[in-house]
Amino acid sequence: MCMSKGERRKIGERGQVTIPKELRERFGLMGGDDVVIREEAGQLVIERAVTREELAEGYRRRAQRTGELAEQLEGISTEANDHLGDSPDW
């Protein structure tokens, strides 16, 4: 079944809509998963919610990268001071 043009679904009395199986499988959605529903440019957008674990992992990676950059900058700053002298006290 091709989803490029969409698949027509009815909204139940309680506002529920079933996401087609093909899309659930493609996006890794399972019963009980959280999704975010928002409006974007006049359209409804449904996307998988970021889990706490995914968010925490993202923060860990960012902190690690920030530490790596700080180390690189410290080396660059030391090298610049060696070649140019200390920066003036302003």
Phi and psi in radians as a Rosetta constraint file:
Dihedral C 1 N 2 CA 2 C 2 CIRCULARHARMONIC -1.538 0.35
Dihedral N 2 CA 2 C 2 N 3 CIRCULARHARMONIC 2.240 0.35
Dihedral C 2 N 3 CA 3 C 3 CIRCULARHARMONIC -1.732 0.35
Dihedral N 3 CA 3 C 3 N 4 CIRCULARHARMONIC 0.001 0.35
Dihedral C 3 N 4 CA 4 C 4 CIRCULARHARMONIC -1.067 0.35
Dihedral N 4 CA 4 C 4 N 5 CIRCULARHARMONIC -0.556 0.35
Dihedral C 4 N 5 CA 5 C 5 CIRCULARHARMONIC -1.739 0.35
Dihedral N 5 CA 5 C 5 N 6 CIRCULARHARMONIC 0.005 0.35
Dihedral C 5 N 6 CA 6 C 6 CIRCULARHARMONIC 1.570 0.35
Dihedral N 6 CA 6 C 6 N 7 CIRCULARHARMONIC 2.912 0.35
Dihedral C 6 N 7 CA 7 C 7 CIRCULARHARMONIC -2.240 0.35
Dihedral N 7 CA 7 C 7 N 8 CIRCULARHARMONIC 2.250 0.35
Dihedral C 7 N 8 CA 8 C 8 CIRCULARHARMONIC -1.260 0.35
Dihedral N 8 CA 8 C 8 N 9 CIRCULARHARMONIC 2.314 0.35
Dihedral C 8 N 9 CA 9 C 9 CIRCULARHARMONIC -2.366 0.35
Dihedral N 9 CA 9 C 9 N 10 CIRCULARHARMONIC 2.617 0.35
Dihedral C 9 N 10 CA 10 C 10 CIRCULARHARMONIC -1.638 0.35
Dihedral N 10 CA 10 C 10 N 11 CIRCULARHARMONIC 2.520 0.35
Dihedral C 10 N 11 CA 11 C 11 CIRCULARHARMONIC -1.551 0.35
Dihedral N 11 CA 11 C 11 N 12 CIRCULARHARMONIC 2.206 0.35
Dihedral C 11 N 12 CA 12 C 12 CIRCULARHARMONIC -1.229 0.35
Dihedral N 12 CA 12 C 12 N 13 CIRCULARHARMONIC 2.985 0.35
Dihedral C 12 N 13 CA 13 C 13 CIRCULARHARMONIC -1.029 0.35
Dihedral N 13 CA 13 C 13 N 14 CIRCULARHARMONIC -0.521 0.35
Dihedral C 13 N 14 CA 14 C 14 CIRCULARHARMONIC -1.616 0.35
Dihedral N 14 CA 14 C 14 N 15 CIRCULARHARMONIC 0.200 0.35
Dihedral C 14 N 15 CA 15 C 15 CIRCULARHARMONIC 1.460 0.35
Dihedral N 15 CA 15 C 15 N 16 CIRCULARHARMONIC 0.216 0.35
Dihedral C 15 N 16 CA 16 C 16 CIRCULARHARMONIC -1.541 0.35
Dihedral N 16 CA 16 C 16 N 17 CIRCULARHARMONIC 2.514 0.35
Dihedral C 16 N 17 CA 17 C 17 CIRCULARHARMONIC -2.305 0.35
Dihedral N 17 CA 17 C 17 N 18 CIRCULARHARMONIC 2.407 0.35
Dihedral C 17 N 18 CA 18 C 18 CIRCULARHARMONIC -1.544 0.35
Dihedral N 18 CA 18 C 18 N 19 CIRCULARHARMONIC 2.228 0.35
Dihedral C 18 N 19 CA 19 C 19 CIRCULARHARMONIC -1.395 0.35
Dihedral N 19 CA 19 C 19 N 20 CIRCULARHARMONIC 2.244 0.35
Dihedral C 19 N 20 CA 20 C 20 CIRCULARHARMONIC -0.954 0.35
Dihedral N 20 CA 20 C 20 N 21 CIRCULARHARMONIC 2.509 0.35
Dihedral C 20 N 21 CA 21 C 21 CIRCULARHARMONIC -0.945 0.35
Dihedral N 21 CA 21 C 21 N 22 CIRCULARHARMONIC -0.762 0.35
Dihedral C 21 N 22 CA 22 C 22 CIRCULARHARMONIC -1.008 0.35
Dihedral N 22 CA 22 C 22 N 23 CIRCULARHARMONIC -0.730 0.35
Dihedral C 22 N 23 CA 23 C 23 CIRCULARHARMONIC -1.262 0.35
Dihedral N 23 CA 23 C 23 N 24 CIRCULARHARMONIC -0.694 0.35
Dihedral C 23 N 24 CA 24 C 24 CIRCULARHARMONIC -1.027 0.35
Dihedral N 24 CA 24 C 24 N 25 CIRCULARHARMONIC -0.770 0.35
Dihedral C 24 N 25 CA 25 C 25 CIRCULARHARMONIC -1.174 0.35
Dihedral N 25 CA 25 C 25 N 26 CIRCULARHARMONIC -0.757 0.35
Dihedral C 25 N 26 CA 26 C 26 CIRCULARHARMONIC -1.097 0.35
Dihedral N 26 CA 26 C 26 N 27 CIRCULARHARMONIC -0.627 0.35
Dihedral C 26 N 27 CA 27 C 27 CIRCULARHARMONIC -1.775 0.35
Dihedral N 27 CA 27 C 27 N 28 CIRCULARHARMONIC 0.125 0.35
Dihedral C 27 N 28 CA 28 C 28 CIRCULARHARMONIC 1.169 0.35
Dihedral N 28 CA 28 C 28 N 29 CIRCULARHARMONIC 0.586 0.35
Dihedral C 28 N 29 CA 29 C 29 CIRCULARHARMONIC -1.639 0.35
Dihedral N 29 CA 29 C 29 N 30 CIRCULARHARMONIC 2.377 0.35
Dihedral C 29 N 30 CA 30 C 30 CIRCULARHARMONIC -2.309 0.35
Dihedral N 30 CA 30 C 30 N 31 CIRCULARHARMONIC 2.820 0.35
Dihedral C 30 N 31 CA 31 C 31 CIRCULARHARMONIC -0.924 0.35
Dihedral N 31 CA 31 C 31 N 32 CIRCULARHARMONIC 2.345 0.35
Dihedral C 31 N 32 CA 32 C 32 CIRCULARHARMONIC 1.629 0.35
Dihedral N 32 CA 32 C 32 N 33 CIRCULARHARMONIC -0.236 0.35
Dihedral C 32 N 33 CA 33 C 33 CIRCULARHARMONIC -1.196 0.35
Dihedral N 33 CA 33 C 33 N 34 CIRCULARHARMONIC 2.631 0.35
Dihedral C 33 N 34 CA 34 C 34 CIRCULARHARMONIC -1.567 0.35
Dihedral N 34 CA 34 C 34 N 35 CIRCULARHARMONIC 2.487 0.35
Dihedral C 34 N 35 CA 35 C 35 CIRCULARHARMONIC -2.252 0.35
Dihedral N 35 CA 35 C 35 N 36 CIRCULARHARMONIC 2.788 0.35
Dihedral C 35 N 36 CA 36 C 36 CIRCULARHARMONIC -1.944 0.35
Dihedral N 36 CA 36 C 36 N 37 CIRCULARHARMONIC 2.276 0.35
Dihedral C 36 N 37 CA 37 C 37 CIRCULARHARMONIC -2.041 0.35
Dihedral N 37 CA 37 C 37 N 38 CIRCULARHARMONIC 2.184 0.35
Dihedral C 37 N 38 CA 38 C 38 CIRCULARHARMONIC -2.534 0.35
Dihedral N 38 CA 38 C 38 N 39 CIRCULARHARMONIC 2.927 0.35
Dihedral C 38 N 39 CA 39 C 39 CIRCULARHARMONIC -1.744 0.35
Dihedral N 39 CA 39 C 39 N 40 CIRCULARHARMONIC 2.387 0.35
Dihedral C 39 N 40 CA 40 C 40 CIRCULARHARMONIC -2.503 0.35
Dihedral N 40 CA 40 C 40 N 41 CIRCULARHARMONIC 2.053 0.35
Dihedral C 40 N 41 CA 41 C 41 CIRCULARHARMONIC 0.919 0.35
Dihedral N 41 CA 41 C 41 N 42 CIRCULARHARMONIC 0.761 0.35
Dihedral C 41 N 42 CA 42 C 42 CIRCULARHARMONIC 1.342 0.35
Dihedral N 42 CA 42 C 42 N 43 CIRCULARHARMONIC 0.174 0.35
Dihedral C 42 N 43 CA 43 C 43 CIRCULARHARMONIC -2.087 0.35
Dihedral N 43 CA 43 C 43 N 44 CIRCULARHARMONIC 2.640 0.35
Dihedral C 43 N 44 CA 44 C 44 CIRCULARHARMONIC -1.491 0.35
Dihedral N 44 CA 44 C 44 N 45 CIRCULARHARMONIC 2.308 0.35
Dihedral C 44 N 45 CA 45 C 45 CIRCULARHARMONIC -2.106 0.35
Dihedral N 45 CA 45 C 45 N 46 CIRCULARHARMONIC 2.249 0.35
Dihedral C 45 N 46 CA 46 C 46 CIRCULARHARMONIC -2.001 0.35
Dihedral N 46 CA 46 C 46 N 47 CIRCULARHARMONIC 2.190 0.35
Dihedral C 46 N 47 CA 47 C 47 CIRCULARHARMONIC -2.402 0.35
Dihedral N 47 CA 47 C 47 N 48 CIRCULARHARMONIC 2.673 0.35
Dihedral C 47 N 48 CA 48 C 48 CIRCULARHARMONIC -1.117 0.35
Dihedral N 48 CA 48 C 48 N 49 CIRCULARHARMONIC 2.333 0.35
Dihedral C 48 N 49 CA 49 C 49 CIRCULARHARMONIC -1.296 0.35
Dihedral N 49 CA 49 C 49 N 50 CIRCULARHARMONIC 2.564 0.35
Dihedral C 49 N 50 CA 50 C 50 CIRCULARHARMONIC -1.320 0.35
Dihedral N 50 CA 50 C 50 N 51 CIRCULARHARMONIC 2.284 0.35
Dihedral C 50 N 51 CA 51 C 51 CIRCULARHARMONIC -1.395 0.35
Dihedral N 51 CA 51 C 51 N 52 CIRCULARHARMONIC 2.843 0.35
Dihedral C 51 N 52 CA 52 C 52 CIRCULARHARMONIC -1.050 0.35
Dihedral N 52 CA 52 C 52 N 53 CIRCULARHARMONIC -0.658 0.35
Dihedral C 52 N 53 CA 53 C 53 CIRCULARHARMONIC -1.149 0.35
Dihedral N 53 CA 53 C 53 N 54 CIRCULARHARMONIC -0.752 0.35
Dihedral C 53 N 54 CA 54 C 54 CIRCULARHARMONIC -1.115 0.35
Dihedral N 54 CA 54 C 54 N 55 CIRCULARHARMONIC -0.718 0.35
Dihedral C 54 N 55 CA 55 C 55 CIRCULARHARMONIC -1.120 0.35
Dihedral N 55 CA 55 C 55 N 56 CIRCULARHARMONIC -0.791 0.35
Dihedral C 55 N 56 CA 56 C 56 CIRCULARHARMONIC -1.082 0.35
Dihedral N 56 CA 56 C 56 N 57 CIRCULARHARMONIC -0.727 0.35
Dihedral C 56 N 57 CA 57 C 57 CIRCULARHARMONIC -1.104 0.35
Dihedral N 57 CA 57 C 57 N 58 CIRCULARHARMONIC -0.694 0.35
Dihedral C 57 N 58 CA 58 C 58 CIRCULARHARMONIC -1.072 0.35
Dihedral N 58 CA 58 C 58 N 59 CIRCULARHARMONIC -0.737 0.35
Dihedral C 58 N 59 CA 59 C 59 CIRCULARHARMONIC -1.155 0.35
Dihedral N 59 CA 59 C 59 N 60 CIRCULARHARMONIC -0.681 0.35
Dihedral C 59 N 60 CA 60 C 60 CIRCULARHARMONIC -1.081 0.35
Dihedral N 60 CA 60 C 60 N 61 CIRCULARHARMONIC -0.788 0.35
Dihedral C 60 N 61 CA 61 C 61 CIRCULARHARMONIC -1.105 0.35
Dihedral N 61 CA 61 C 61 N 62 CIRCULARHARMONIC -0.700 0.35
Dihedral C 61 N 62 CA 62 C 62 CIRCULARHARMONIC -1.154 0.35
Dihedral N 62 CA 62 C 62 N 63 CIRCULARHARMONIC -0.740 0.35
Dihedral C 62 N 63 CA 63 C 63 CIRCULARHARMONIC -1.102 0.35
Dihedral N 63 CA 63 C 63 N 64 CIRCULARHARMONIC -0.718 0.35
Dihedral C 63 N 64 CA 64 C 64 CIRCULARHARMONIC -1.092 0.35
Dihedral N 64 CA 64 C 64 N 65 CIRCULARHARMONIC -0.804 0.35
Dihedral C 64 N 65 CA 65 C 65 CIRCULARHARMONIC -1.115 0.35
Dihedral N 65 CA 65 C 65 N 66 CIRCULARHARMONIC -0.691 0.35
Dihedral C 65 N 66 CA 66 C 66 CIRCULARHARMONIC -1.082 0.35
Dihedral N 66 CA 66 C 66 N 67 CIRCULARHARMONIC -0.733 0.35
Dihedral C 66 N 67 CA 67 C 67 CIRCULARHARMONIC -1.090 0.35
Dihedral N 67 CA 67 C 67 N 68 CIRCULARHARMONIC -0.743 0.35
Dihedral C 67 N 68 CA 68 C 68 CIRCULARHARMONIC -1.090 0.35
Dihedral N 68 CA 68 C 68 N 69 CIRCULARHARMONIC -0.748 0.35
Dihedral C 68 N 69 CA 69 C 69 CIRCULARHARMONIC -1.140 0.35
Dihedral N 69 CA 69 C 69 N 70 CIRCULARHARMONIC -0.684 0.35
Dihedral C 69 N 70 CA 70 C 70 CIRCULARHARMONIC -1.087 0.35
Dihedral N 70 CA 70 C 70 N 71 CIRCULARHARMONIC -0.710 0.35
Dihedral C 70 N 71 CA 71 C 71 CIRCULARHARMONIC -1.104 0.35
Dihedral N 71 CA 71 C 71 N 72 CIRCULARHARMONIC -0.744 0.35
Dihedral C 71 N 72 CA 72 C 72 CIRCULARHARMONIC -1.102 0.35
Dihedral N 72 CA 72 C 72 N 73 CIRCULARHARMONIC -0.762 0.35
Dihedral C 72 N 73 CA 73 C 73 CIRCULARHARMONIC -1.157 0.35
Dihedral N 73 CA 73 C 73 N 74 CIRCULARHARMONIC -0.630 0.35
Dihedral C 73 N 74 CA 74 C 74 CIRCULARHARMONIC -1.077 0.35
Dihedral N 74 CA 74 C 74 N 75 CIRCULARHARMONIC -0.755 0.35
Dihedral C 74 N 75 CA 75 C 75 CIRCULARHARMONIC -1.114 0.35
Dihedral N 75 CA 75 C 75 N 76 CIRCULARHARMONIC -0.719 0.35
Dihedral C 75 N 76 CA 76 C 76 CIRCULARHARMONIC -1.152 0.35
Dihedral N 76 CA 76 C 76 N 77 CIRCULARHARMONIC -0.719 0.35
Dihedral C 76 N 77 CA 77 C 77 CIRCULARHARMONIC -1.118 0.35
Dihedral N 77 CA 77 C 77 N 78 CIRCULARHARMONIC -0.759 0.35
Dihedral C 77 N 78 CA 78 C 78 CIRCULARHARMONIC -1.097 0.35
Dihedral N 78 CA 78 C 78 N 79 CIRCULARHARMONIC -0.765 0.35
Dihedral C 78 N 79 CA 79 C 79 CIRCULARHARMONIC -1.081 0.35
Dihedral N 79 CA 79 C 79 N 80 CIRCULARHARMONIC -0.730 0.35
Dihedral C 79 N 80 CA 80 C 80 CIRCULARHARMONIC -1.126 0.35
Dihedral N 80 CA 80 C 80 N 81 CIRCULARHARMONIC -0.737 0.35
Dihedral C 80 N 81 CA 81 C 81 CIRCULARHARMONIC -1.089 0.35
Dihedral N 81 CA 81 C 81 N 82 CIRCULARHARMONIC -0.679 0.35
Dihedral C 81 N 82 CA 82 C 82 CIRCULARHARMONIC -1.077 0.35
Dihedral N 82 CA 82 C 82 N 83 CIRCULARHARMONIC -0.657 0.35
Dihedral C 82 N 83 CA 83 C 83 CIRCULARHARMONIC -1.535 0.35
Dihedral N 83 CA 83 C 83 N 84 CIRCULARHARMONIC -0.558 0.35
Dihedral C 83 N 84 CA 84 C 84 CIRCULARHARMONIC -1.907 0.35
Dihedral N 84 CA 84 C 84 N 85 CIRCULARHARMONIC -0.251 0.35
Dihedral C 84 N 85 CA 85 C 85 CIRCULARHARMONIC 1.599 0.35
Dihedral N 85 CA 85 C 85 N 86 CIRCULARHARMONIC 2.941 0.35
Dihedral C 85 N 86 CA 86 C 86 CIRCULARHARMONIC -1.139 0.35
Dihedral N 86 CA 86 C 86 N 87 CIRCULARHARMONIC 2.667 0.35
Dihedral C 86 N 87 CA 87 C 87 CIRCULARHARMONIC -1.287 0.35
Dihedral N 87 CA 87 C 87 N 88 CIRCULARHARMONIC 2.624 0.35
Dihedral C 87 N 88 CA 88 C 88 CIRCULARHARMONIC -1.199 0.35
Dihedral N 88 CA 88 C 88 N 89 CIRCULARHARMONIC 2.622 0.35
Dihedral C 88 N 89 CA 89 C 89 CIRCULARHARMONIC -1.458 0.35
Dihedral N 89 CA 89 C 89 N 90 CIRCULARHARMONIC 1.992 0.35
